[in-house]
Each structure stands twice: as C-alpha cells, then as structure tokens.
C-alpha cells in the first residue's frame, strides 16, 4: 500500500509542472430559442391563383444552439472557435449540426482572423437592426434582396443555381475574414469566399465565382451612435438568371414564369449600404438603412426579347434577356423601452428599380414594395420575452417581395408562390429565450 501511495505522489509531482504550463482554455454554451405563432395571407395578386388564403402557422425563426471557446496559445495569440447549429423547434426548419456561424481562428492585438462558414459583414449590418433577436417577421425583408421570388436568406459555399445566388443576406462558407481592432471608434471587417466553384474547362473565358464583403464602421459610445458603410460583390453568381417575375409584366397576360436573364459569359452583382444606429439615453433606439443593389450580366441569352413591356406568350424559355437590374431601398425602425416593456414601429420602401436589356433599353415595370411592422414585447426576466407583432409587405404592380418566412416557404423560404402585386399581411407573437 505504501509503495502504491509513493508511486502516486511521484507521478503527481511529475505532472504538476506540465499542468501549470498547460494553455489556458475556456468554452461556453449559448443559444436563442423562439416559438412564434402567427396568422398570415397573400391577397391582391394580378393573377388570383397566386393569392393564398389566411392560415395559421408555427415557426421557430432563427432558433439556434452553439458552443464557443478559446485557448491562449501564446501570450499574444488566442485560438478561438465556434460551432453553431440551427434548431427546428417547429419540425419544419432543418436542425443542422454546425450549419450556422462556425469557424476556427486566431485573435491577436492586430485583429481577428476566422476561417469557416459565417455571416458576411454585409449581412451583419441588418442583423443588428431587429427589435427582437431571431424574430424574422419583425426584421427588414426588403433590404439585401431584389424581390423577384428570391429567398430571404441563404447559407452557401458557392453558387447553387437557385434564387439564393441573388441574395446579399448570406452566411458564406469557404470563406476567410479579418476583423481589425477598434481604433478611435473605427473598425473594419473583410471577408473573401474562395473560388471553389470555378469552371473545370480550360477555355479562355470561364466562370470564376468569388465573393467579397466588407464594412467600415464608426462607433461613438458617448453619443450612442454607430455609422456603418457596407459593400459586397459577387462575381459570376449570375443573380439575374435566378430572378423570377412570377408572371409576365402585363397584368392581363398569361403566366410564363419568366426569369430576368439567362445565360451570359460573366456577371457582377454588387451591394452598397449605409446604416445608422442611434441609442438615446431615454432608451429610444433608432435604426436607418439605405441600400443599392445592382446586377449585371454580359451577353445574356436572347431567347425571348421583350415586346413592349411584356414577354411573348409563346416564349419557349421565358427569358427576358435582361443585362442589368438596379434598385435602391430604405428602411427605418424605432423602438422604445419602458421598464420591462418595449414597443417598436418600422417602415421602408424598395424603389421600382431600373431593368435594362443588353442594348441598354429600359423594360417598363413597377418592381418596388413597401414594408411595415408594429410590435410590443414584455421582458419576463433577463433573456426571456413575450412579444406580439403586426407586419406586412405591399408590392407594386409587377413586384414579388415577400416577408421572411413567406406564407408557404418554411424558415428561410423560397417565395416561389408570390405573384406580382400580391400583398402579404400577418399578425401574431411568440416566446423568446436567449441564453
């Protein structure tokens, strides 16, 4: 017995210096869980078949659970990591392990570098505007999307050949990003997504899809003011080829499911955004954003050139052969806290946009929309709130914007059932638990 005790003491003495020199590490569990019940409908579509009758639904918005941690590798370098997963409380949305912000990186006095799948800096700007974290119907739906039956948000590693290729609300994989340290209130963030989707052929002209996203921000803590400029560019994502009109431009014409522009040799899609957040001492918070999206395609397939302001009813491919689409949008939302209570109101407009064919001629159409939201939340305790809201998206004559999630589209939702001029209205509420 004495011999065994002696051996244990010797082993412990040997191990103690090693334990003392072990890198300091820490980790934590976090999450946001939302159960949201609402009633919603679509009405007023140019083609009545696109209207959707009033229905009740249960969504979990962007519920998630994650693990994150760090290890002090050297006195000047910290290894950081995060694994975040979606949680489909309602049974509809996917519960995907590490399907949300997930990365491995290094943190130093010169800044932070992350590699993995993460929200783009551009997306991060609008994610901070919402009055209730993770409630999609309370968030802005007409910014970062051009409408045209595109989905509201996307997680992707490269072009996928669907409407997500036209979206600027992205969680981007195959990416590396750098966050600078804050200096005198200024900070920069830059993300680059690799060209793993590059065409395999050796032709002189080939697709080479890349994504670049970045922000420059200024924060004045004394004033409670933050100003952010964001830029994002998609090369060879061919966003125009994934935009669907929902029907032809003429309200009385038969439906063709016309897309704006197929084919093309190369493409460049860009987003420019300016946002202001202002938190006042009265616990009033005001957020405003203005954005311009522009989509261009070189030499689109001219299968069905527009005639007047419509597409021929016998168009075989339903291709408008558009070479450019540009639109400007803005949104303002204000909230007020009074003890455990919070109220908010938001309103914004997406401009009608300018659509051009390859010759530069404009194609007539009203592609704009308006969005509104009104809401109330009561905080039961820190991290737990009950809330209620009223929301809607009102489309112009030829527009097909949709809130998130759309009436029949799931969590992120392809708004493939929205017809031109179809207006979505809804009301409801939910329970939020953030830990």
RODO-2510 file (C-alpha; in nm, 4 decimals, decimal comma):
residues 435
     n   res          X          Y          Z
     1     x     0,0000     0,0000     0,0000
     2     x     0,2842     0,2404     0,0909
     3     x     0,4573     0,1611    -0,2388
     4     x     0,1393     0,2482    -0,4362
     5     x     0,0978     0,5738    -0,2459
     6     x     0,4603     0,6645    -0,3125
     7     x     0,4168     0,5992    -0,6845
     8     x     0,1073     0,8229    -0,6974
     9     x     0,2904     1,1052    -0,5199
    10     x     0,5840     1,0786    -0,7604
    11     x     0,3512     1,0770    -1,0627
    12     x     0,1673     1,3809    -0,9282
    13     x     0,4921     1,5674    -0,8715
    14     x     0,5969     1,4990    -1,2308
    15     x     0,2581     1,6062    -1,3709
    16     x     0,2242     1,9321    -1,1770
    17     x     0,4739     2,1363    -1,3852
    18     x     0,3098     2,0114    -1,7061
    19     x    -0,0370     2,1145    -1,5813
    20     x     0,0953     2,4505    -1,4738
    21     x     0,2306     2,5120    -1,8243
    22     x    -0,0886     2,3894    -1,9993
    23     x    -0,2534     2,6575    -2,2215
    24     x    -0,5484     2,8318    -2,0581
    25     x    -0,8736     2,7383    -2,2338
    26     x    -1,2422     2,8103    -2,1831
    27     x    -1,5716     2,7349    -2,3551
    28     x    -1,9416     2,8101    -2,3159
    29     x    -2,2859     2,7027    -2,4332
    30     x    -2,5201     2,9668    -2,5786
    31     x    -2,8383     2,9820    -2,7789
    32     x    -3,1551     3,1591    -2,8881
    33     x    -3,4836     2,9691    -2,8959
    34     x    -3,8011     3,1160    -3,0448
    35     x    -4,1537     2,9811    -3,0778
    36     x    -4,3622     3,2080    -3,2992
    37     x    -4,7304     3,1687    -3,3849
    38     x    -4,8961     3,3894    -3,6447
    39     x    -5,1757     3,4230    -3,8954
    40     x    -5,0888     3,5372    -4,2474
    41     x    -5,2249     3,5601    -4,6008
    42     x    -5,1486     3,6892    -4,9526
    43     x    -5,4092     3,8870    -5,1478
    44     x    -5,4450     4,1259    -5,4408
    45     x    -5,2245     3,9350    -5,6879
    46     x    -5,2618     4,0232    -6,0560
    47     x    -5,3392     3,6567    -6,1120
    48     x    -5,5854     3,5380    -5,8453
    49     x    -5,4349     3,1891    -5,8445
    50     x    -5,1302     3,3320    -5,6655
    51     x    -5,3325     3,4531    -5,3673
    52     x    -5,3011     3,2406    -5,0537
    53     x    -5,5883     3,2137    -4,8098
    54     x    -5,5459     3,3133    -4,4457
    55     x    -5,3753     3,0418    -4,2422
    56     x    -5,2178     2,9854    -3,9016
    57     x    -4,8573     2,8753    -3,8772
    58     x    -4,5890     2,7977    -3,6234
    59     x    -4,2277     2,8935    -3,6949
    60     x    -3,9064     2,8888    -3,4941
    61     x    -3,7481     3,1822    -3,6811
    62     x    -3,3689     3,1536    -3,6431
    63     x    -3,3536     2,9362    -3,3303
    64     x    -3,0013     2,8112    -3,2632
    65     x    -2,7714     2,6495    -3,0103
    66     x    -2,3930     2,6781    -3,0158
    67     x    -2,0638     2,6108    -2,8470
    68     x    -1,7769     2,8582    -2,8494
    69     x    -1,4421     2,8796    -2,6790
    70     x    -1,0839     2,9918    -2,6825
    71     x    -0,7336     2,8794    -2,5867
    72     x    -0,4409     3,1086    -2,5027
    73     x    -0,1800     2,9511    -2,7297
    74     x     0,0887     3,2133    -2,6552
    75     x     0,0856     3,5359    -2,4539
    76     x    -0,0047     3,7228    -2,7739
    77     x    -0,2140     3,4704    -2,9684
    78     x    -0,5505     3,3219    -2,8740
    79     x    -0,7121     3,0368    -3,0689
    80     x    -1,0890     3,0923    -3,0988
    81     x    -1,3602     2,8584    -3,2268
    82     x    -1,7365     2,8343    -3,2601
    83     x    -1,9833     2,5615    -3,3645
    84     x    -2,3400     2,6889    -3,4116
    85     x    -2,6382     2,4763    -3,5139
    86     x    -2,9932     2,5576    -3,6205
    87     x    -3,2761     2,4160    -3,4077
    88     x    -3,6053     2,3269    -3,5804
    89     x    -3,8435     2,3532    -3,2868
    90     x    -4,1447     2,3535    -3,5210
    91     x    -4,0353     2,0380    -3,7043
    92     x    -4,0207     2,2213    -4,0399
    93     x    -3,6884     2,4010    -4,0354
    94     x    -3,3686     2,1930    -4,0513
    95     x    -3,1768     2,1095    -3,7352
    96     x    -2,8314     2,1153    -3,8896
    97     x    -2,5167     2,0482    -3,6868
    98     x    -2,2693     2,3345    -3,7402
    99     x    -2,4999     2,4726    -4,0123
   100     x    -2,4813     2,8274    -3,8800
   101     x    -2,1844     3,0501    -3,7835
   102     x    -1,8990     2,8015    -3,7467
   103     x    -1,5293     2,8804    -3,7714
   104     x    -1,1782     2,8413    -3,6331
   105     x    -0,9490     3,1393    -3,5993
   106     x    -0,6833     3,3438    -3,4247
   107     x    -0,7186     3,6575    -3,2143
   108     x    -0,4234     3,8938    -3,1661
   109     x    -0,3647     4,2586    -3,0870
   110     x    -0,3533     4,3154    -3,4635
   111     x    -0,7053     4,1792    -3,5157
   112     x    -0,9023     3,8577    -3,5601
   113     x    -0,8875     3,6078    -3,8462
   114     x    -1,1650     3,3488    -3,8933
   115     x    -1,1955     3,0658    -4,1462
   116     x    -1,5180     2,8717    -4,1971
   117     x    -1,8861     2,9481    -4,2649
   118     x    -2,0035     3,2792    -4,1207
   119     x    -2,2432     3,5694    -4,1759
   120     x    -2,0927     3,8137    -4,4214
   121     x    -2,0045     4,1573    -4,2801
   122     x    -2,2740     4,2960    -4,5124
   123     x    -2,5431     4,0721    -4,3603
   124     x    -2,4272     4,1504    -4,0081
   125     x    -2,5335     4,5128    -4,0533
   126     x    -2,9049     4,4346    -4,0943
   127     x    -2,8957     4,1537    -3,8359
   128     x    -2,8401     4,4175    -3,5660
   129     x    -3,1470     4,6242    -3,6603
   130     x    -3,4245     4,3997    -3,5300
   131     x    -3,6004     4,4856    -3,2016
   132     x    -3,6443     4,1160    -3,1098
   133     x    -3,3411     3,8899    -3,1741
   134     x    -3,4216     3,5984    -3,4068
   135     x    -3,7797     3,7044    -3,4921
   136     x    -3,7822     3,7037    -3,8710
   137     x    -4,1219     3,8699    -3,9238
   138     x    -4,0053     4,1671    -3,7134
   139     x    -3,6940     4,2124    -3,9295
   140     x    -3,6474     4,4065    -4,2504
   141     x    -3,7432     4,1987    -4,5586
   142     x    -3,6890     4,4432    -4,8459
   143     x    -3,3161     4,5024    -4,7836
   144     x    -3,0439     4,2606    -4,9119
   145     x    -3,2918     4,1061    -5,1593
   146     x    -3,4095     4,2250    -5,5037
   147     x    -3,7519     4,0629    -5,4695
   148     x    -3,8379     3,8609    -5,7825
   149     x    -3,9274     3,5488    -5,5813
   150     x    -3,5847     3,5173    -5,4264
   151     x    -3,5432     3,3630    -5,0829
   152     x    -3,4863     3,5917    -4,7855
   153     x    -3,1595     3,4462    -4,6573
   154     x    -2,9160     3,1767    -4,7633
   155     x    -2,6291     2,9611    -4,6371
   156     x    -2,3978     2,8641    -4,9224
   157     x    -2,0366     2,7922    -5,0120
   158     x    -2,0570     2,8834    -5,3825
   159     x    -2,3251     2,9483    -5,6485
   160     x    -2,6045     2,6960    -5,6093
   161     x    -2,8109     2,7570    -5,9230
   162     x    -3,1159     2,8805    -5,7300
   163     x    -3,2565     3,2113    -5,6103
   164     x    -3,0050     3,2216    -5,3255
   165     x    -2,7439     3,3290    -5,5815
   166     x    -2,9135     3,6721    -5,5992
   167     x    -2,9223     3,7299    -5,2216
   168     x    -2,6992     3,9589    -5,0134
   169     x    -2,8291     3,8224    -4,6816
   170     x    -2,5737     3,5415    -4,6708
   171     x    -2,3941     3,3044    -4,4408
   172     x    -2,0966     3,2256    -4,6621
   173     x    -1,8860     2,9102    -4,6472
   174     x    -1,5388     2,8503    -4,7939
   175     x    -1,4571     3,1915    -4,6529
   176     x    -1,1890     3,3682    -4,4549
   177     x    -1,2370     3,7020    -4,2850
   178     x    -1,0427     3,9626    -4,0932
   179     x    -1,1743     4,1949    -3,8207
   180     x    -0,9468     4,4827    -3,7336
   181     x    -0,9082     4,6072    -3,3770
   182     x    -1,1203     4,9107    -3,2897
   183     x    -0,9202     5,2350    -3,3085
   184     x    -1,0689     5,5688    -3,2033
   185     x    -1,4130     5,4158    -3,2658
   186     x    -1,3306     5,2892    -3,6171
   187     x    -1,3265     4,9230    -3,7195
   188     x    -1,3067     4,7338    -4,0493
   189     x    -1,4219     4,3818    -4,1416
   190     x    -1,3389     4,1995    -4,4646
   191     x    -1,4484     3,8571    -4,5948
   192     x    -1,3388     3,6651    -4,9038
   193     x    -1,5066     3,3435    -5,0227
   194     x    -1,2865     3,1132    -5,2313
   195     x    -1,3482     3,0245    -5,5964
   196     x    -1,4095     2,6522    -5,5416
   197     x    -1,6925     2,6761    -5,7945
   198     x    -1,4565     2,7750    -6,0777
   199     x    -1,5387     2,6063    -6,4094
   200     x    -1,3311     2,2973    -6,4833
   201     x    -1,2791     2,3766    -6,8521
   202     x    -0,9689     2,5499    -6,9895
   203     x    -1,1472     2,7920    -7,2200
   204     x    -1,0181     3,1456    -7,2421
   205     x    -1,3424     3,2733    -7,0870
   206     x    -1,4831     3,0767    -6,7951
   207     x    -1,6849     3,1332    -6,4816
   208     x    -1,4801     3,2092    -6,1735
   209     x    -1,7222     3,2727    -5,8841
   210     x    -1,5875     3,4705    -5,5890
   211     x    -1,7455     3,6792    -5,3141
   212     x    -1,6018     3,9833    -5,1386
   213     x    -1,7782     4,1509    -4,8459
   214     x    -1,6672     4,4248    -4,6094
   215     x    -1,7679     4,7016    -4,3697
   216     x    -1,6152     5,0140    -4,2213
   217     x    -1,7840     5,1339    -3,9022
   218     x    -1,7573     5,4215    -3,6576
   219     x    -1,8892     5,3957    -3,3022
   220     x    -1,9227     5,6918    -3,0666
   221     x    -2,0119     5,5486    -2,7264
   222     x    -2,0701     5,8892    -2,5696
   223     x    -2,3415     5,9667    -2,8264
   224     x    -2,4668     5,6077    -2,8570
   225     x    -2,4142     5,6432    -3,2321
   226     x    -2,2865     5,3855    -3,4831
   227     x    -2,2453     5,4508    -3,8565
   228     x    -2,1593     5,1643    -4,0952
   229     x    -2,0798     5,1519    -4,4652
   230     x    -2,1016     4,8047    -4,6200
   231     x    -2,0034     4,6732    -4,9632
   232     x    -2,0393     4,3288    -5,1188
   233     x    -1,9590     4,1951    -5,4656
   234     x    -2,0472     3,8603    -5,6248
   235     x    -1,8517     3,7672    -5,9362
   236     x    -2,0092     3,5067    -6,1654
   237     x    -2,3017     3,4300    -5,9337
   238     x    -2,5439     3,5239    -6,2160
   239     x    -2,8119     3,6671    -5,9880
   240     x    -3,0251     3,7866    -6,2816
   241     x    -3,0692     3,4312    -6,4068
   242     x    -3,2301     3,3320    -6,0754
   243     x    -3,4825     3,6167    -6,0536
   244     x    -3,8392     3,5167    -6,1390
   245     x    -4,1082     3,7661    -6,2371
   246     x    -4,3880     3,5427    -6,1099
   247     x    -4,5758     3,6188    -6,4322
   248     x    -4,5331     3,8410    -6,7369
   249     x    -4,5047     4,2163    -6,6946
   250     x    -4,8532     4,2762    -6,8321
   251     x    -5,1158     4,2161    -6,5649
   252     x    -5,3551     4,0594    -6,8160
   253     x    -5,1044     3,8342    -6,9943
   254     x    -5,0811     3,4613    -6,9326
   255     x    -4,8234     3,3442    -6,6812
   256     x    -4,4867     3,2429    -6,8229
   257     x    -4,2801     3,2174    -6,5007
   258     x    -4,0405     3,4499    -6,6797
   259     x    -3,6858     3,4986    -6,5462
   260     x    -3,4968     3,8227    -6,5975
   261     x    -3,1888     3,6954    -6,7775
   262     x    -3,0484     3,3515    -6,8509
   263     x    -2,7058     3,2584    -6,9776
   264     x    -2,4260     3,5082    -7,0041
   265     x    -2,0495     3,4840    -7,0125
   266     x    -1,9716     3,6582    -6,6818
   267     x    -2,1638     3,8548    -6,4215
   268     x    -2,1074     4,1049    -6,1413
   269     x    -2,3618     4,1747    -5,8665
   270     x    -2,2924     4,4467    -5,6088
   271     x    -2,4500     4,5846    -5,2934
   272     x    -2,3778     4,9182    -5,1256
   273     x    -2,5343     5,0009    -4,7906
   274     x    -2,5182     5,2801    -4,5327
   275     x    -2,6657     5,2208    -4,1877
   276     x    -2,7043     5,4319    -3,8744
   277     x    -2,7893     5,3036    -3,5246
   278     x    -2,8632     5,5597    -3,2537
   279     x    -2,9292     5,4598    -2,8917
   280     x    -3,0534     5,7552    -2,6840
   281     x    -3,0325     5,7951    -2,3040
   282     x    -3,4146     5,7710    -2,2973
   283     x    -3,3820     5,4039    -2,4070
   284     x    -3,5019     5,5029    -2,7515
   285     x    -3,3265     5,3231    -3,0366
   286     x    -3,3475     5,4340    -3,3996
   287     x    -3,2035     5,2335    -3,6914
   288     x    -3,1990     5,3506    -4,0518
   289     x    -3,0507     5,1920    -4,3631
   290     x    -3,0308     5,2808    -4,7322
   291     x    -2,9098     5,0312    -4,9908
   292     x    -2,8472     4,9989    -5,3630
   293     x    -2,8289     4,6594    -5,5338
   294     x    -2,7051     4,6235    -5,8920
   295     x    -2,6946     4,3088    -6,1071
   296     x    -2,5197     4,2868    -6,4449
   297     x    -2,4695     4,0003    -6,6900
   298     x    -2,2527     4,0060    -7,0029
   299     x    -2,4187     3,8729    -7,3194
   300     x    -2,7337     3,7174    -7,1687
   301     x    -2,9123     3,4530    -7,3751
   302     x    -3,1506     3,6396    -7,6056
   303     x    -3,4171     3,3712    -7,6203
   304     x    -3,7220     3,5913    -7,5710
   305     x    -3,6573     3,9605    -7,6133
   306     x    -3,9252     4,1812    -7,4550
   307     x    -4,2012     4,3132    -7,6746
   308     x    -4,3204     4,6482    -7,5387
   309     x    -4,3430     4,5813    -7,1687
   310     x    -4,4291     4,2102    -7,1884
   311     x    -4,2791     3,8783    -7,2859
   312     x    -4,4326     3,6943    -7,5830
   313     x    -4,6910     3,4441    -7,4604
   314     x    -4,5292     3,1689    -7,6677
   315     x    -4,1786     3,2265    -7,5267
   316     x    -4,0226     2,8823    -7,5093
   317     x    -3,7809     2,9566    -7,2283
   318     x    -3,9461     3,2531    -7,0600
   319     x    -3,6221     3,4537    -7,0662
   320     x    -3,6415     3,8324    -7,0606
   321     x    -3,2722     3,8538    -7,1626
   322     x    -3,2101     4,1368    -6,9172
   323     x    -2,8495     4,2566    -6,8830
   324     x    -2,8913     4,4870    -6,5810
   325     x    -3,1204     4,5490    -6,2856
   326     x    -3,0659     4,8213    -6,0267
   327     x    -3,2768     4,9359    -5,7355
   328     x    -3,2483     5,1499    -5,4216
   329     x    -3,4282     5,0761    -5,0931
   330     x    -3,4502     5,2250    -4,7435
   331     x    -3,5884     5,1201    -4,4071
   332     x    -3,6270     5,2854    -4,0652
   333     x    -3,7236     5,1178    -3,7386
   334     x    -3,7540     5,2783    -3,3941
   335     x    -3,8075     5,1137    -3,0563
   336     x    -3,8735     5,2439    -2,7065
   337     x    -3,8112     5,0625    -2,3779
   338     x    -4,0110     5,1497    -2,0644
   339     x    -3,9101     4,9282    -1,7725
   340     x    -3,9906     4,5709    -1,8852
   341     x    -4,1887     4,6905    -2,1888
   342     x    -4,0731     4,7580    -2,5437
   343     x    -4,2685     4,8927    -2,8403
   344     x    -4,1470     4,9429    -3,1959
   345     x    -4,2525     5,0560    -3,5422
   346     x    -4,0768     5,0119    -3,8740
   347     x    -4,1410     5,1243    -4,2315
   348     x    -3,9454     5,1169    -4,5556
   349     x    -3,9649     5,1184    -4,9341
   350     x    -3,7847     4,9399    -5,2165
   351     x    -3,7724     5,1547    -5,5301
   352     x    -3,9395     5,0445    -5,8515
   353     x    -3,5946     4,9684    -5,9970
   354     x    -3,4490     5,0008    -6,3445
   355     x    -3,4411     4,6954    -6,5720
   356     x    -3,2452     4,7067    -6,8996
   357     x    -3,1872     4,4680    -7,1857
   358     x    -2,8455     4,4190    -7,3497
   359     x    -2,8920     4,7198    -7,5777
   360     x    -2,9466     4,9455    -7,2769
   361     x    -3,3169     4,9915    -7,3465
   362     x    -3,5371     5,0059    -7,0365
   363     x    -3,8023     4,7427    -6,9791
   364     x    -4,1099     4,9011    -6,8232
   365     x    -4,2329     4,7739    -6,4892
   366     x    -4,3094     4,8715    -6,1299
   367     x    -4,0881     4,6461    -5,9156
   368     x    -4,0976     4,8300    -5,5823
   369     x    -4,2553     4,7435    -5,2477
   370     x    -4,3352     4,8795    -4,9021
   371     x    -4,2822     4,7033    -4,5699
   372     x    -4,4189     4,7820    -4,2245
   373     x    -4,4059     4,6291    -3,8774
   374     x    -4,5552     4,7209    -3,5379
   375     x    -4,4712     4,5316    -3,2218
   376     x    -4,4705     4,5002    -2,8450
   377     x    -4,2538     4,2880    -2,6126
   378     x    -4,2625     4,2224    -2,2400
   379     x    -3,9473     4,1010    -2,0640
   380     x    -4,0298     3,8334    -1,8037
   381     x    -3,6668     3,8250    -1,6903
   382     x    -3,3268     3,8723    -1,8486
   383     x    -3,3171     3,6799    -2,1785
   384     x    -3,6878     3,5829    -2,1752
   385     x    -3,9559     3,7870    -2,3566
   386     x    -4,3117     3,7529    -2,4771
   387     x    -4,3912     3,9580    -2,7884
   388     x    -4,6633     4,0366    -3,0424
   389     x    -4,6450     4,2000    -3,3830
   390     x    -4,8300     4,3121    -3,6948
   391     x    -4,6421     4,3050    -4,0251
   392     x    -4,6837     4,3284    -4,3985
   393     x    -4,5244     4,3699    -4,7412
   394     x    -4,7202     4,5620    -5,0084
   395     x    -4,5968     4,5017    -5,3639
   396     x    -4,6151     4,7326    -5,6641
   397     x    -4,7832     4,6228    -5,9865
   398     x    -4,5016     4,3911    -6,1008
   399     x    -4,3173     4,3240    -5,7739
   400     x    -4,2889     3,9947    -5,5835
   401     x    -4,1254     4,0788    -5,2488
   402     x    -4,2113     3,8620    -4,9506
   403     x    -4,1513     3,8779    -4,5742
   404     x    -3,9452     3,6117    -4,4008
   405     x    -4,0633     3,3457    -4,3786
   406     x    -4,3053     3,3745    -4,6747
   407     x    -4,6530     3,2334    -4,6288
   408     x    -4,5753     2,8917    -4,7727
   409     x    -4,1976     2,8911    -4,7705
   410     x    -4,0507     2,7461    -4,4498
   411     x    -3,7821     2,9062    -4,2319
   412     x    -3,5718     3,0908    -4,4881
   413     x    -3,8227     3,0056    -4,7542
   414     x    -3,8255     3,0254    -5,1311
   415     x    -4,1022     3,2771    -5,2013
   416     x    -4,1957     3,0831    -5,5147
   417     x    -4,5694     3,1211    -5,4570
   418     x    -4,5715     3,5027    -5,4571
   419     x    -4,7350     3,6548    -5,7653
   420     x    -4,6958     4,0075    -5,8958
   421     x    -4,8795     4,2693    -5,6874
   422     x    -4,9505     4,0117    -5,4164
   423     x    -4,9532     4,1695    -5,0689
   424     x    -4,8627     3,9715    -4,7564
   425     x    -5,0208     4,0681    -4,4230
   426     x    -4,9948     3,8958    -4,0885
   427     x    -5,0082     3,9214    -3,7118
   428     x    -4,9001     3,7036    -3,4224
   429     x    -4,6459     3,6696    -3,1465
   430     x    -4,4132     3,4373    -2,9639
   431     x    -4,1790     3,3496    -2,6813
   432     x    -3,8060     3,4233    -2,6937
   433     x    -3,5434     3,2605    -2,4709
   434     x    -3,1847     3,3772    -2,5135
   435     x    -2,9047     3,2246    -2,3044
***
